[in-house]
């Protein structure tokens, strides 16, 4: 089976490249990629890029080009201070694209259209990591401190990123199982974020996170292929 490993943010991709020194990288129209053999499968690491547009375009391109049987998106996210701990790894069970503002029709229907439930019927604890199953919300923006309370009360959200909603939505449209694992690399409170105006913190924590997520891919691939996709 071919497994597509989509890597989103530039810092995440640079961290992955450090894990595989000496690997020959291919250049595509969207970015770099390479493949390796592991656990009896071909793992295709693909630079998906940041933001919904890039995430959706690269996901569909890679699906069409490589025909994967599984998609995994390991990466980072921002957490809501007081609601989740720094370093928590979220195994995503639902994504919501929250920066949709419909004013001509039903706003809730618009949000629902770009909300995706991920099949985790195969996912049975204990996990190899301290993983928290839950919701992840996405938008083409960092978390606004003033939005935290309403995002938490409205959706039950405790963390957000830029790409997961698009990747999950495209994967489901193509009827391919998608596993999203996002680690909390920074926290945002009502007064600001610890990585805002200090990207070095995000880069450092991402470089610490990505080897952990990549190192556990064998478990997630093996566990997920034992159950049919629902």
Legacy VTK file of the C-alpha trace (Angstrom):
# vtk DataFile Version 3.0
C-alpha trace
ASCII
DATASET POLYDATA
POINTS 230 float
0.000 0.000 0.000
1.092 3.546 -0.709
0.827 5.890 2.259
0.799 9.636 1.635
2.445 11.645 4.426
1.345 15.244 3.924
3.521 17.818 5.695
2.046 21.298 5.894
3.990 24.221 7.386
7.447 25.102 6.092
8.949 24.593 9.561
7.417 21.110 9.706
8.882 20.188 6.317
12.339 21.455 7.274
12.158 19.393 10.472
11.243 16.294 8.455
14.154 16.847 6.068
16.537 16.759 9.023
15.177 13.328 9.977
16.163 11.917 6.571
19.647 13.216 5.744
20.978 12.002 2.431
17.531 11.370 0.959
17.106 12.393 -2.678
14.275 14.889 -3.014
12.088 15.273 -6.067
10.706 18.651 -7.098
7.079 18.923 -8.163
4.850 21.830 -9.149
3.847 22.355 -5.507
7.055 21.493 -3.666
9.437 18.734 -2.704
8.647 15.091 -2.060
10.431 11.796 -1.527
9.485 8.186 -0.870
10.877 5.397 1.300
9.930 1.804 2.022
8.776 1.062 5.570
6.656 -1.628 7.269
6.021 -3.178 3.872
4.583 0.016 2.402
5.774 2.882 0.257
5.673 6.063 2.338
5.470 9.187 0.205
6.437 12.340 2.079
4.915 15.318 0.306
5.372 19.018 0.998
1.757 20.107 1.187
2.368 23.730 2.134
0.553 26.036 4.517
-3.039 27.285 4.334
-6.274 25.807 3.000
-5.643 26.514 -0.678
-2.262 24.804 -0.747
-3.452 21.968 1.501
-6.474 21.166 -0.676
-4.580 21.494 -3.957
-1.641 19.353 -2.887
-3.855 16.719 -1.294
-5.865 16.260 -4.478
-2.751 16.391 -6.689
-0.962 13.765 -4.605
-4.062 11.541 -4.494
-4.381 11.678 -8.284
-0.660 11.174 -8.863
0.235 8.514 -6.274
-3.114 6.763 -5.629
-2.489 6.251 -1.883
-4.520 3.886 0.270
-3.991 6.018 3.387
-3.238 9.676 4.110
-1.495 10.854 7.280
-1.022 14.499 8.210
1.408 14.883 11.131
2.147 18.401 12.274
1.658 21.238 14.719
-1.237 23.311 16.018
-1.907 26.149 18.404
-3.676 25.418 21.655
-6.077 27.480 23.748
-4.395 28.434 27.009
-6.191 26.874 29.970
-7.951 24.284 27.792
-5.053 22.092 26.602
-1.445 21.562 27.612
1.625 22.422 25.578
2.950 19.281 23.872
-0.407 17.462 23.775
-0.835 15.400 20.620
-4.350 15.441 19.181
-5.638 12.464 17.207
-8.241 14.360 15.230
-11.750 12.905 15.086
-13.442 15.932 13.490
-12.375 19.080 11.663
-14.281 22.326 11.228
-13.283 25.180 8.910
-14.366 28.090 11.073
-13.444 31.144 8.983
-16.566 30.884 6.830
-18.983 33.792 7.183
-22.194 33.169 5.217
-24.566 36.170 5.138
-26.859 35.276 2.220
-28.046 31.870 3.409
-27.825 29.493 6.367
-24.515 30.112 8.149
-24.674 26.813 10.033
-25.180 24.847 6.817
-22.152 26.563 5.321
-20.025 25.508 8.280
-21.412 21.988 8.189
-20.513 21.660 4.517
-16.832 22.019 5.346
-16.891 19.985 8.549
-15.488 16.462 8.340
-15.779 13.459 10.648
-12.754 11.182 10.462
-13.135 7.419 10.796
-11.383 6.326 13.987
-13.319 3.080 14.427
-10.003 1.230 14.137
-8.361 3.345 16.830
-8.237 1.432 20.102
-6.103 2.523 23.092
-3.528 2.207 24.463
-1.597 4.357 22.035
2.195 4.574 21.736
1.979 8.265 22.580
0.016 10.281 25.091
-2.663 11.070 22.528
-5.881 13.015 23.077
-8.722 12.355 20.640
-10.667 15.449 19.725
-11.791 18.253 17.457
-9.449 20.518 15.509
-10.647 23.719 13.880
-8.953 25.300 10.857
-8.746 28.748 9.315
-6.417 30.706 7.066
-5.146 32.665 10.033
-3.518 32.232 13.404
-5.773 32.149 16.440
-7.134 35.576 17.357
-6.867 35.951 21.171
-10.273 37.649 21.308
-11.921 34.655 19.589
-10.857 31.950 22.035
-13.853 32.083 24.379
-16.474 31.996 21.614
-14.641 29.298 19.642
-14.490 27.148 22.751
-18.108 27.723 23.740
-19.495 27.388 20.197
-17.505 24.397 18.942
-15.855 22.956 22.030
-12.540 23.739 20.353
-9.281 23.637 22.298
-6.815 23.969 19.397
-6.600 25.218 15.810
-4.425 25.041 12.723
-4.464 26.152 9.078
-4.708 22.966 7.001
-6.400 20.013 8.710
-9.923 20.949 7.649
-8.978 21.040 3.969
-6.974 17.812 4.074
-9.712 15.901 5.886
-12.403 17.212 3.505
-10.477 16.291 0.339
-9.572 12.862 1.723
-13.198 12.082 2.498
-14.335 13.236 -0.956
-11.861 10.721 -2.401
-12.976 7.992 0.030
-9.508 7.585 1.535
-8.863 7.090 5.235
-7.115 10.112 6.765
-5.216 10.219 10.035
-4.381 13.646 11.432
-1.968 13.949 14.349
-1.226 17.463 15.521
0.955 18.429 18.465
0.419 21.666 20.400
3.568 23.727 19.821
2.292 27.051 21.156
-0.464 28.404 23.351
-2.697 31.411 22.795
-4.509 33.181 25.612
-6.955 36.078 25.652
-4.008 38.491 25.678
-1.718 36.892 23.071
0.325 33.906 21.958
3.695 32.752 23.236
4.973 32.313 19.662
3.415 35.492 18.237
6.211 37.840 17.153
8.622 35.123 18.256
8.634 32.469 15.498
11.823 30.944 16.851
9.768 29.285 19.597
7.493 27.666 17.015
10.424 26.466 14.920
12.255 25.007 17.925
9.203 23.194 19.256
8.309 21.936 15.786
11.799 20.475 15.390
11.244 18.633 18.684
7.736 17.474 17.743
8.164 16.124 14.222
10.644 13.298 15.049
8.187 12.072 17.695
5.286 11.964 15.225
7.328 10.493 12.375
8.814 7.896 14.702
5.366 6.494 15.476
4.003 6.279 11.926
4.540 2.507 11.794
2.059 2.035 14.645
-0.673 4.162 13.023
-0.270 2.530 9.617
-0.357 -1.000 11.020
-3.299 -0.287 13.335
-5.428 1.429 10.693
-4.978 -1.212 7.983
-6.471 -3.897 10.225
-9.960 -2.388 9.974
-12.090 -1.493 6.925
-12.576 2.164 6.146
-16.003 3.440 7.189
LINES 1 231
230 0 1 2 3 4 5 6 7 8 9 10 11 12 13 14 15 16 17 18 19 20 21 22 23 24 25 26 27 28 29 30 31 32 33 34 35 36 37 38 39 40 41 42 43 44 45 46 47 48 49 50 51 52 53 54 55 56 57 58 59 60 61 62 63 64 65 66 67 68 69 70 71 72 73 74 75 76 77 78 79 80 81 82 83 84 85 86 87 88 89 90 91 92 93 94 95 96 97 98 99 100 101 102 103 104 105 106 107 108 109 110 111 112 113 114 115 116 117 118 119 120 121 122 123 124 125 126 127 128 129 130 131 132 133 134 135 136 137 138 139 140 141 142 143 144 145 146 147 148 149 150 151 152 153 154 155 156 157 158 159 160 161 162 163 164 165 166 167 168 169 170 171 172 173 174 175 176 177 178 179 180 181 182 183 184 185 186 187 188 189 190 191 192 193 194 195 196 197 198 199 200 201 202 203 204 205 206 207 208 209 210 211 212 213 214 215 216 217 218 219 220 221 222 223 224 225 226 227 228 229
